Amino acid sequence: MLTSLACPIPINDYPTVTLAHGGGGRLTQMLIERMLLPAFANPQLASLHDGALLEVNGARLAFSTDSYVISPLFFPGGDIGSLAVHGTVNDLAMCGAQPLALSTGFVLEEGLPMQDLWRVVQSMQAAAQGVGVAIVTGDTKVVDRGKGDGIYINTSGIGLVPAGVQIDPRRARPGDLVLLSGAIALHGIAIMSVREGLAFETELRSDSAPLHRLVDGLLRAGGEQVHVLRDPTRGGVASALNEIAQAGQVGIRLHETRIPVPDAVRGACEILGLDPLYVANEGKCLAIVAPEAAEAALAAMQADPLGREAVIIGEVVAEHPRRVMLRSRIGGTRVVDMLSGEQLPRIC
């Protein structure tokens, strides 16, 4: 009985929660695998998908939830309100689902300017209207001044998974190709440029956008040959692909020269000491697709305005299972591991 009461996280190493536990890297994975999965164990949770897949009267529903604590609340290319809508819609899309309805929960800090709240609410409504989905229920709580950070938002969503769609990170198999819908690291660097007061010749804007239409076109083109979908948010492309490699018990090989990184982003990353592969995105999609469907899937991505820069950046391999390897520009090979620390806290 006493053993069951022991905390599964090594207390001597982590006696308290750190920012890195929410960063999408190794400590997030430890928290999930050692504490949350055993505590809440069930078949839907075990897949470690972007949402749960539920069968209801013959229909397959995707159900997802996410919380947003980004700082600052307003940033180039978006704000916490539109980000909350896009993020949950994208989590449903990564399950192969089209969104049906959203909920929202606001945690407001006493003293938040009412004009800021109204601006966020309007942004959420505009984002939801752009997606074509309604926010049908919600909740509001207020905490004491100094006990919050202006506003936190939780959004949950349900979506319908079409017949024949089977998206699961465990379906990645050797020979599959890795597709990426466009340039990476825009969201994270846009946020950091505001926080650090950095100015660039070209304004860096978040890529926050809803991906459900891009995914719908991709699935129509690739069908059951589209095995895995993932939006590389916290922890970036590197963490997302590591999660897929571990779930599928496969290796993934990337080619650095194929990964689109805008020059301004690359320069900002060099200034800030960041690796673009680990920087968050909020409007990009990774797809693991069978080789025979890859060209059709890529063409479908490129036909969508959000996927015009889509490319094939790597392949799934039998070698080095559970690891992601990168073929560098100069011909070397390095391990792309999960980060233990936190590069960019409060990024979403």
C-alpha positions in Angstrom: 0.0 0.0 0.0 2.8 2.4 0.9 4.5 1.6 -2.4 1.4 2.7 -4.4 1.6 6.1 -2.6 5.2 6.8 -3.8 5.6 9.4 -6.5 6.8 7.8 -9.7 8.9 10.8 -10.6 12.4 10.7 -9.1 11.9 13.2 -6.2 15.7 13.7 -5.6 16.1 14.9 -9.2 12.8 16.9 -9.5 11.3 17.7 -6.1 9.1 20.4 -7.8 7.6 21.0 -11.2 9.9 22.9 -13.6 9.1 24.9 -16.8 10.8 22.1 -18.7 8.0 19.6 -17.6 5.7 21.6 -19.9 8.2 22.0 -22.8 7.3 19.0 -24.8 10.8 17.4 -24.4 12.3 14.6 -22.2 10.8 15.9 -18.9 7.4 16.2 -20.4 7.7 12.6 -21.6 8.8 11.5 -18.2 5.8 13.2 -16.5 3.4 11.5 -19.0 4.9 8.0 -19.0 5.7 7.7 -15.3 2.8 9.5 -13.6 -0.1 10.4 -15.9 -0.3 7.2 -18.1 -0.2 4.8 -15.2 -2.7 6.9 -13.2 -5.2 7.3 -15.9 -4.5 4.1 -17.9 -7.0 3.2 -20.6 -6.8 2.1 -24.3 -7.6 5.5 -25.7 -4.9 7.2 -23.7 -2.3 4.6 -24.4 -2.0 5.5 -28.1 -0.5 8.9 -27.1 -2.3 10.5 -30.0 -3.2 14.2 -30.3 -6.7 13.3 -29.2 -8.7 10.3 -28.1 -10.6 8.2 -30.7 -14.1 7.2 -29.5 -16.7 5.0 -31.2 -20.3 6.1 -30.7 -23.1 4.3 -32.4 -20.9 3.4 -35.4 -19.4 6.8 -35.8 -15.8 7.5 -34.9 -15.2 10.7 -32.9 -11.9 12.5 -32.0 -11.9 14.3 -28.7 -9.0 16.7 -27.8 -8.2 19.3 -25.2 -5.4 21.8 -24.7 -4.5 24.8 -22.5 -2.9 28.0 -23.6 -0.6 30.1 -21.3 1.4 32.0 -23.9 3.2 35.2 -23.1 2.7 37.8 -24.5 -1.0 37.5 -25.1 -0.7 39.4 -28.4 2.1 38.7 -30.9 2.8 39.1 -34.6 0.5 36.8 -36.5 -2.0 36.1 -33.8 -2.9 36.1 -30.1 -3.9 33.7 -27.4 -7.5 33.6 -28.6 -6.9 32.6 -32.2 -4.1 30.3 -31.1 -6.5 28.4 -28.8 -8.9 27.8 -31.6 -6.3 26.8 -34.2 -4.4 24.6 -31.7 -7.4 22.5 -30.8 -8.7 22.3 -34.4 -5.2 21.1 -35.4 -5.1 18.4 -32.7 -8.4 17.1 -34.1 -7.0 17.2 -37.7 -4.0 15.2 -36.6 -6.4 12.5 -35.6 -7.8 12.6 -39.2 -11.0 14.4 -38.0 -13.0 17.3 -39.2 -14.0 19.6 -36.3 -17.7 19.6 -35.1 -17.7 21.8 -32.0 -15.4 23.5 -29.5 -15.6 24.5 -25.8 -13.6 27.1 -24.0 -12.6 27.8 -20.5 -11.2 31.2 -19.3 -9.1 31.7 -16.2 -8.9 35.4 -15.8 -6.7 37.4 -13.4 -8.3 40.2 -11.4 -7.2 43.5 -13.0 -7.1 42.2 -16.6 -8.2 45.1 -18.8 -11.6 44.4 -20.1 -10.6 45.7 -23.5 -7.9 43.0 -23.7 -10.5 40.3 -22.8 -12.9 41.6 -25.5 -10.1 41.6 -28.1 -9.3 38.0 -27.3 -13.0 37.0 -27.4 -13.4 38.7 -30.8 -10.3 36.9 -32.1 -11.5 33.5 -30.9 -14.9 34.1 -32.6 -13.3 35.2 -35.9 -10.9 32.2 -35.8 -13.8 29.8 -35.1 -15.9 31.3 -37.8 -13.0 31.0 -40.2 -12.8 27.3 -39.4 -16.6 26.9 -39.7 -17.0 25.5 -36.2 -19.0 26.9 -33.2 -17.8 27.4 -29.6 -20.8 25.8 -28.0 -20.1 25.7 -24.3 -17.6 27.1 -21.8 -16.6 28.3 -18.3 -15.1 31.4 -16.7 -13.1 31.7 -13.5 -11.3 34.7 -11.9 -8.3 34.4 -9.7 -6.8 37.0 -7.4 -4.5 39.8 -8.7 -1.0 38.4 -8.9 -2.2 34.8 -8.9 -2.4 34.5 -12.7 -0.9 36.1 -15.8 -3.8 38.0 -17.4 -5.6 35.1 -19.0 -5.2 31.4 -19.6 -7.5 29.6 -22.0 -8.5 25.9 -22.3 -10.2 24.7 -25.4 -11.6 21.2 -26.1 -13.0 19.9 -29.3 -14.8 17.0 -30.9 -14.5 16.0 -34.5 -15.7 13.3 -36.9 -13.2 10.8 -38.4 -14.2 9.7 -41.9 -14.5 6.0 -42.7 -11.2 4.4 -43.9 -9.0 6.9 -42.1 -6.6 5.2 -39.7 -4.1 7.7 -38.2 -2.0 6.4 -35.4 1.7 7.1 -34.4 2.2 3.3 -34.1 1.5 2.8 -37.8 4.8 4.3 -38.9 6.7 1.6 -40.8 10.1 1.3 -42.5 9.9 2.7 -46.1 7.4 5.4 -45.2 8.3 8.9 -46.2 8.2 12.0 -43.9 6.4 15.0 -45.3 6.5 18.5 -43.9 3.9 21.2 -44.9 6.3 24.2 -44.9 8.9 26.3 -43.2 9.6 25.7 -39.5 10.2 27.7 -36.3 8.2 30.8 -37.3 5.9 30.7 -34.3 8.5 30.3 -31.6 10.9 32.9 -33.1 8.0 35.4 -33.6 7.2 35.0 -29.9 10.9 35.3 -28.8 11.4 38.4 -31.0 8.7 40.2 -29.1 9.9 39.0 -25.7 13.6 39.9 -26.4 12.8 43.1 -28.3 14.6 41.9 -31.4 14.2 43.7 -34.7 14.7 42.1 -38.1 14.6 43.4 -41.7 11.7 41.1 -42.3 8.9 40.9 -39.7 8.7 37.4 -38.2 5.1 36.4 -37.8 3.6 33.3 -36.2 2.4 30.6 -38.5 -0.7 30.0 -36.4 -3.4 28.6 -38.7 -6.0 25.9 -38.9 -4.9 22.8 -40.8 -8.1 20.8 -41.1 -8.6 21.7 -44.8 -5.0 20.8 -45.7 -5.4 17.5 -43.9 -8.7 16.8 -45.6 -7.0 17.2 -49.0 -4.1 15.1 -47.9 -6.3 12.3 -46.7 -8.4 12.4 -49.9 -5.2 11.9 -51.9 -3.5 9.4 -49.7 -6.3 7.6 -48.0 -5.2 4.7 -45.8 -1.7 5.1 -47.0 -1.4 8.2 -44.7 -0.2 6.5 -41.5 0.7 9.3 -39.1 -0.1 13.0 -38.7 1.4 15.3 -36.1 1.6 19.1 -35.7 5.1 19.9 -34.3 4.1 22.4 -31.6 6.0 22.4 -28.3 9.5 20.9 -28.8 9.2 21.4 -32.6 9.9 18.9 -35.4 12.5 17.1 -33.4 10.3 16.2 -30.5 7.3 15.3 -32.6 9.4 12.9 -34.7 11.0 11.4 -31.6 7.5 10.7 -30.2 6.5 9.0 -33.5 9.8 6.9 -33.6 9.2 5.7 -30.0 5.5 4.9 -30.5 6.2 3.0 -33.8 9.4 1.4 -32.6 11.1 2.6 -35.8 14.0 4.8 -36.8 13.6 8.1 -38.7 16.3 9.6 -40.9 16.1 13.3 -41.8 18.0 15.3 -44.4 19.0 18.8 -43.2 19.2 20.3 -46.7 15.5 19.5 -47.3 14.1 21.1 -44.2 12.9 24.6 -45.0 14.1 27.2 -42.5 13.7 30.9 -43.5 16.9 32.9 -43.5 15.5 35.4 -40.9 14.5 32.5 -38.6 17.9 30.9 -39.0 19.6 34.1 -38.2 17.4 34.7 -35.1 18.1 31.1 -33.9 21.8 31.8 -34.2 21.5 35.0 -32.2 19.4 33.3 -29.5 21.4 30.0 -29.5 18.4 27.9 -30.6 18.1 24.9 -32.9 15.2 25.5 -35.4 14.3 21.8 -35.2 13.2 22.3 -31.6 11.3 25.5 -32.0 7.5 25.5 -31.8 5.2 25.7 -34.8 1.5 26.4 -34.8 0.5 26.0 -38.5 2.6 23.1 -39.8 1.9 19.4 -40.3 4.1 16.4 -40.4 2.8 13.4 -42.3 4.2 9.8 -42.4 3.0 8.3 -45.7 3.5 5.0 -47.5 6.0 5.5 -50.4 3.5 4.6 -53.1 1.2 7.5 -52.0 3.9 10.0 -51.1 3.9 12.0 -54.4 0.1 12.3 -54.5 0.0 13.3 -50.8 2.8 15.9 -51.4 0.9 17.3 -54.3 -2.3 17.6 -52.2 -0.4 19.5 -49.5 1.1 21.9 -52.1 -2.3 22.6 -53.5 -3.4 24.1 -50.2 -2.4 27.7 -49.4 -0.9 26.5 -46.1 1.1 23.8 -47.8 2.7 25.4 -50.8 6.2 24.9 -49.5 5.6 21.2 -48.5 8.5 18.9 -49.0 9.7 15.4 -48.2 12.3 15.7 -45.5 13.2 12.1 -44.6 12.1 8.5 -44.3 11.2 5.9 -41.8 13.9 3.2 -41.4 14.4 -0.1 -39.6 17.8 0.9 -38.4 18.3 2.7 -35.1 14.8 2.1 -33.8 13.3 4.7 -31.5 15.9 7.3 -32.7 15.8 10.2 -35.1 19.0 10.8 -37.1 19.9 13.8 -39.2 22.1 13.8 -42.3 23.8 17.2 -42.0 24.6 19.7 -44.7 28.2 18.7 -44.6 27.6 15.0 -44.9 27.8 14.0 -41.3 25.2 12.3 -39.2 24.0 13.3 -35.7 21.3 12.1 -33.3 18.3 14.4 -33.0 17.3 13.6 -29.4 14.6 15.1 -27.2 15.7 18.1 -25.1 15.9 17.6 -21.4 15.5 21.4 -20.7 13.2 24.1 -21.9 14.2 26.2 -24.9 11.1 28.4 -25.1 8.8 28.5 -22.1 5.2 29.8 -22.4 5.2 29.4 -26.2 1.6 28.2 -26.5 
